[in-house]
């Protein structure tokens, strides 16, 4: 399994108590740790207000961090999970991302979605259009970015966006443009956009949910004539790990203590319950077993969030040493055809059966 690491940026009350002057150093040092270690990528969130409730605690802006991380690291790929399409004009966003790609030496990933956090939408003056409008903006924005990165210019007379010869030069350093991660599991629109444009998806990481969303994505790919097997399917996981179950529970107790003054008892309890229900809660052995099951279902990229990362890196270290080495994607038994050999016909199989039984090589 390929693995990415979220760095703290305040959005989830994960810089509480750290002086603002020390925030960037904290974020940078964790990114550099990942850069020197086992992680393939480093990720930020694209939000303006803390969650699940807005507060006056810091939330650092995603694309500013992207540029800073591009200059502060050398190897890891850099992504956002995920950029909200409506927060920035898509031609402008394409330009920003291409510049960050140049700064990074070609290491940018574009995580993009329709957006959902109503409070910050309204507070920043974006309104909060209905879901169909937000997804329409996503579709048009992805088309504009794809044009810009392929050709250096974008033109679209859309319902939501109108660009006329918007020049995006220099092109991203990555051949074919910046990889697109279409985030979200909306079955009628979001996954269809993913089937048409995405190199990566990011949706429900539960076993049943992941399998179902994969089936829907596969059907969209079939209808559009795109290659389902070429899309890497990923999911995000909150981590609370300990060498023993008691140690994992102690991590949650410390997290609960930090969240309680900001969220209150009920919301804090909900947050802690979510961590306890995560596939990445418990001992290394428990986490490996659960995530290996997800690999078998075709989830070959995990992005992991450690809520205590700004204060304590021992959980990250334990995960690096005792989990990541055991999450290898199964090798496929590939048969090389001789010159006079053909592939025998095979009866049609139900897509759900295929997804449940066959590992995804990507």
C-alpha positions in Angstrom: 0.0 0.0 0.0 1.2 3.5 -0.8 0.9 5.8 2.2 0.5 9.5 2.7 0.6 11.5 5.9 -1.6 14.5 6.9 0.4 17.2 8.7 -1.4 19.3 11.4 -2.6 22.7 10.3 -5.0 23.6 13.0 -8.3 22.6 11.3 -8.9 19.7 13.6 -7.7 21.4 16.8 -4.3 19.9 16.3 -2.1 22.9 17.0 -3.9 23.9 20.2 -1.5 25.3 22.8 1.4 25.8 20.4 2.3 29.4 19.9 1.4 30.7 16.4 5.1 31.6 15.8 5.9 27.9 16.1 3.1 26.6 13.9 5.1 26.6 10.6 8.2 25.0 12.2 6.0 22.3 13.6 4.3 21.6 10.3 7.6 21.8 8.4 9.5 19.5 10.7 6.8 16.8 10.4 6.8 17.1 6.6 10.6 16.8 6.6 10.3 13.7 8.8 8.0 12.2 6.2 10.4 13.3 3.4 13.2 11.4 5.0 11.2 8.3 5.8 8.7 5.8 4.5 5.9 8.1 3.4 5.2 8.7 -0.3 3.2 11.9 0.2 2.3 14.7 2.6 -1.2 16.2 2.7 -3.1 19.2 4.0 -6.8 20.0 4.3 -8.4 22.9 2.4 -10.5 24.7 5.1 -10.7 28.1 6.7 -12.5 27.3 10.0 -11.9 24.6 12.6 -14.2 21.5 12.5 -16.6 20.3 13.7 -17.3 23.8 15.1 -15.7 27.1 14.0 -13.5 28.7 16.6 -10.7 31.2 16.9 -8.1 28.5 16.9 -5.7 28.6 13.9 -6.5 27.0 10.6 -3.7 27.6 8.1 -4.5 28.0 4.4 -3.9 25.0 2.2 -2.2 26.4 -1.0 0.0 28.7 1.0 1.2 25.6 2.9 1.6 23.8 -0.4 4.0 26.4 -1.7 5.9 26.4 1.6 6.1 22.6 1.7 7.3 22.5 -1.9 10.3 24.6 -0.9 10.9 22.8 2.4 11.0 19.2 1.1 12.8 17.3 -1.6 11.1 13.9 -2.2 7.6 13.5 -0.9 4.6 14.2 -3.1 2.3 17.0 -1.9 -1.4 17.0 -1.9 -4.6 18.4 -0.5 -7.6 16.3 0.6 -9.2 18.1 -0.8 -9.2 21.5 -2.5 -12.7 23.0 -2.6 -13.4 23.9 -6.2 -15.5 27.0 -5.5 -13.0 28.7 -3.2 -10.8 29.7 -6.1 -11.4 30.4 -9.8 -10.3 27.2 -11.6 -8.0 29.0 -14.1 -6.4 30.8 -11.2 -6.1 27.5 -9.3 -4.6 25.8 -12.3 -2.0 28.6 -12.4 -1.2 28.4 -8.7 -0.9 24.6 -8.8 1.4 24.7 -11.9 3.7 27.2 -10.1 3.8 25.0 -7.0 4.6 22.1 -9.2 7.6 24.0 -10.6 8.8 25.0 -7.1 8.5 21.3 -5.9 10.2 19.8 -9.0 7.0 18.1 -10.2 5.6 16.7 -6.9 2.1 18.1 -6.7 -1.1 16.2 -6.5 -4.5 17.9 -7.1 -7.1 16.7 -4.7 -10.4 18.4 -5.7 -14.0 18.2 -4.5 -17.3 20.0 -4.4 -17.0 21.3 -0.8 -19.3 20.8 2.1 -18.5 23.0 5.2 -21.4 25.5 5.0 -20.2 27.7 7.9 -17.0 28.7 6.2 -18.6 29.1 2.8 -21.1 31.6 4.1 -18.6 33.4 6.4 -16.2 33.9 3.4 -18.9 35.2 1.2 -19.3 32.3 -1.2 -22.9 31.6 -0.3 -23.8 27.9 -0.1 -25.4 26.7 -3.4 -27.2 23.4 -3.5 -25.2 20.3 -4.0 -26.0 20.1 -7.7 -24.6 23.5 -8.3 -21.4 22.8 -6.4 -20.9 19.6 -8.3 -21.5 21.4 -11.6 -18.8 23.8 -10.6 -16.5 20.8 -9.8 -17.1 19.3 -13.3 -16.4 22.6 -15.1 -13.4 23.4 -13.0 -11.8 20.0 -13.6 -12.3 20.5 -17.3 -10.6 23.9 -17.2 -7.7 22.6 -15.2 -7.3 19.6 -17.5 -7.2 21.9 -20.5 -4.8 24.3 -18.9 -2.3 21.6 -17.8 -2.4 19.8 -21.1 -2.2 22.7 -23.5 -1.2 25.8 -21.6 -4.5 27.5 -22.3 -8.1 27.0 -21.2 -11.4 28.2 -22.7 -14.8 27.3 -21.5 -18.2 29.0 -21.7 -19.7 27.1 -18.9 -22.8 27.7 -16.7 -20.6 28.4 -13.7 -17.2 29.5 -15.1 -16.3 31.4 -18.2 -12.7 31.5 -19.3 -11.5 32.7 -22.7 -7.9 31.8 -23.6 -6.6 31.8 -20.0 -2.9 31.1 -20.4 -1.3 28.8 -17.8 2.5 28.9 -18.5 4.8 27.4 -17.7 3.0 24.0 -17.8 3.3 21.8 -14.8 6.6 19.9 -14.8 4.7 16.5 -14.7 4.1 15.1 -18.2 0.4 15.2 -18.9 -0.3 17.6 -16.1 -0.9 17.4 -12.3 -2.6 14.1 -11.3 -6.2 14.6 -10.4 -7.7 13.1 -7.2 -11.5 13.4 -7.4 -12.6 13.2 -3.8 -16.1 12.2 -2.6 -18.4 9.3 -3.0 -21.5 10.9 -4.6 -22.7 8.1 -6.9 -24.5 10.0 -9.6 -22.2 12.9 -10.2 -18.9 12.8 -8.3 -17.9 9.3 -9.2 -18.9 9.9 -12.8 -16.6 12.9 -12.9 -13.9 10.6 -11.4 -14.5 8.0 -14.0 -14.0 10.6 -16.7 -11.1 12.6 -15.4 -9.4 11.1 -12.3 -6.1 9.3 -11.9 -7.1 8.8 -8.3 -10.2 8.6 -6.2 -10.7 9.1 -2.5 -13.9 7.9 -0.8 -15.4 5.7 2.0 -12.7 3.7 3.6 -15.0 1.1 5.4 -14.9 -2.4 3.8 -18.5 -2.5 2.6 -18.6 1.2 1.7 -15.4 1.0 -0.3 -16.6 -2.1 -2.2 -19.9 -0.4 -3.1 -18.3 2.9 -4.2 -15.8 0.9 -6.3 -18.7 -1.0 -8.0 -20.4 2.4 -8.9 -17.1 3.8 -10.2 -16.5 0.7 -12.3 -20.0 1.0 -13.8 -19.4 4.7 -14.7 -16.1 3.7 -16.3 -17.8 1.1 -18.4 -20.5 3.5 -19.6 -17.9 6.2 -20.4 -15.4 3.8 -22.0 -12.6 4.7 -19.5 -10.2 2.3 -17.8 -11.4 1.5 -14.2 -8.1 -0.4 -13.6 -6.1 2.7 -14.3 -7.7 4.7 -11.4 -6.0 4.3 -8.0 -8.6 4.1 -5.3 -7.6 5.6 -1.9 -9.2 6.3 1.5 -8.3 8.4 4.6 -7.9 6.9 8.1 -7.7 8.5 11.5 -5.0 6.7 13.5 -4.8 5.9 17.2 -2.2 3.3 17.6 -0.5 1.7 20.6 1.8 -1.2 21.3 -1.1 -2.5 23.4 -4.8 -1.8 23.4 -4.4 0.2 26.6 -1.8 2.4 24.9 -4.2 3.1 22.0 -6.9 4.0 24.5 -4.5 6.3 26.3 -4.0 8.2 23.0 -7.7 8.7 22.8 -7.9 9.9 26.4 -5.2 12.6 25.7 -7.1 13.6 22.5 -10.4 13.8 24.4 -8.7 16.1 27.0 -7.5 18.5 24.2 -10.9 18.6 22.4 -13.2 18.9 25.3 -12.8 22.6 26.1 -13.5 23.4 22.4 -16.2 21.0 21.4 -18.0 20.2 24.6 -18.9 16.8 25.9 -21.3 15.5 23.2 -19.2 16.5 20.2 -16.0 15.3 21.8 -17.6 11.9 22.5 -18.7 11.7 18.9 -15.1 12.5 17.7 -13.6 9.8 20.0 -16.2 7.3 18.9 -15.2 7.9 15.3 -11.5 7.2 16.2 -12.4 4.1 18.0 -14.4 2.9 15.0 -11.5 3.6 12.6 -9.7 0.7 10.9 -6.5 2.3 12.1 -7.4 2.1 15.8 -5.6 -0.4 18.1 -2.4 -2.4 18.0 -0.2 -2.7 15.0 -1.4 -6.3 14.4 -5.0 -5.3 14.5 -4.4 -2.4 12.1 -2.4 -4.4 9.7 -5.1 -7.1 9.5 -7.8 -4.6 8.8 -5.8 -2.6 6.2 -4.6 -5.8 4.5 -8.3 -6.6 4.0 -8.8 -3.2 2.3 -5.8 -3.9 0.0 -7.5 -7.1 -1.1 -10.6 -5.0 -1.9 -8.5 -2.7 -4.2 -7.6 0.1 -1.8 -4.0 0.6 -2.6 -3.4 4.1 -1.3 -4.0 5.2 2.3 -3.7 8.7 3.7 -3.3 8.7 7.5 -4.0 11.3 10.1 -2.4 11.3 13.6 -4.2 13.8 15.8 -1.3 14.0 18.3 1.4 14.6 15.6 2.3 18.2 16.6 3.0 17.1 20.2 4.1 13.5 20.0 5.5 11.5 17.1 5.7 8.1 18.8 2.5 6.9 17.1 3.9 7.8 13.7 7.1 6.0 14.5 5.2 2.9 15.6 3.1 3.0 12.5 6.2 3.4 10.3 8.0 0.4 11.9 5.2 -2.0 12.6 2.4 -1.3 10.1 3.7 0.1 6.8 6.1 -2.7 6.1 3.3 -5.2 6.2 0.9 -3.4 3.8 2.4 -4.6 0.5 0.1 -4.8 -2.5 -0.2 -8.5 -3.6 1.8 -9.4 -6.7 -0.3 -10.4 -9.7 0.4 -13.8 -11.3 0.9 -12.5 -14.9 1.2 -14.9 -17.8 3.2 -13.8 -20.8 1.6 -14.9 -24.0 3.7 -16.6 -26.7 3.5 -15.3 -30.2 1.0 -17.8 -31.3 -1.1 -17.8 -28.1 -4.4 -16.0 -27.7 -6.5 -15.1 -24.6 -9.4 -17.6 -24.3 -12.8 -16.0 -24.0 -14.3 -15.8 -20.6 -17.9 -15.5 -19.5 -19.1 -12.2 -18.2 -18.6 -11.9 -14.4 -20.6 -9.8 -12.0 -18.5 -6.7 -11.2 -19.2 -7.1 -7.5 -17.6 -10.5 -7.5 -14.6 -9.3 -9.4 -14.0 -6.4 -7.0 -14.3 -8.6 -3.9 -11.9 -11.3 -5.2 -9.2 -9.6 -7.2 -6.6 -7.2 -6.0 -6.1 -3.9 -7.9 -2.5 -3.7 -9.2 -2.6 0.1 -9.1 
